[in-house]
Amino acid sequence: MLKKNVGTIDRALRIIVGLALLAGFFLNRDGAYSWLYLIGIIPLVTGLLSSCPLYTILGLRTCPMNKPDA
């Protein structure tokens, strides 16, 4: 399974942006470049899975780390 590296706010924004872009695709299908709205699949999926492969490559993380009990 993929490690979670996307925090709550980042996750919510990804889902909102992904849904907005996909809605733009369905509302503007006849546009010349309407297929570009399909890029919204990427933030939607990474938001739903709470894992971003690009964050993993770059070593970034927006979710809080679990601290072990001392």
C-alpha positions in Angstrom: 0.0 0.0 0.0 1.1 3.6 -0.6 2.3 5.6 2.3 0.1 8.6 3.2 2.0 11.8 2.6 -0.9 14.2 1.9 -2.4 16.2 4.9 -6.0 17.0 5.6 -6.1 20.5 4.0 -4.0 19.5 1.1 -6.3 16.5 0.6 -9.4 18.6 0.6 -8.0 21.1 -1.8 -7.0 18.3 -4.2 -10.4 16.7 -4.1 -12.1 20.1 -4.7 -9.8 21.1 -7.6 -10.1 17.6 -9.2 -13.9 17.7 -9.0 -14.0 21.2 -10.4 -11.8 20.3 -13.3 -13.8 17.2 -14.1 -17.1 19.3 -13.9 -15.5 21.8 -16.3 -14.9 18.9 -18.7 -18.5 17.7 -18.6 -19.9 21.3 -18.9 -17.6 22.3 -21.8 -17.2 19.1 -23.9 -17.4 20.9 -27.2 -14.5 23.3 -26.4 -11.3 23.0 -28.4 -9.1 22.0 -25.5 -11.8 20.6 -23.2 -9.8 17.3 -22.8 -7.3 19.3 -20.7 -9.9 19.3 -17.9 -9.3 15.6 -17.6 -6.0 16.4 -15.8 -8.4 16.8 -12.8 -8.3 13.0 -12.4 -4.7 13.3 -11.0 -5.5 15.6 -8.0 -8.8 13.8 -7.4 -7.1 10.4 -7.1 -4.2 11.6 -5.1 -6.6 13.3 -2.7 -8.8 10.2 -2.3 -5.8 8.0 -1.7 -4.0 10.5 0.5 -0.8 9.7 -1.3 1.1 11.6 -3.9 3.9 9.9 -5.9 5.5 13.2 -6.7 5.7 14.1 -3.0 7.4 10.7 -2.5 10.0 11.4 -5.2 10.7 14.9 -3.8 10.6 13.8 -0.2 7.8 16.1 0.7 5.0 15.4 3.2 2.0 17.6 4.3 0.5 15.2 6.8 1.6 15.2 10.4 4.0 12.5 11.4 2.9 10.1 14.2 5.2 10.6 17.2 5.9 7.5 19.2 4.9 7.5 22.9 7.9 8.4 25.2 
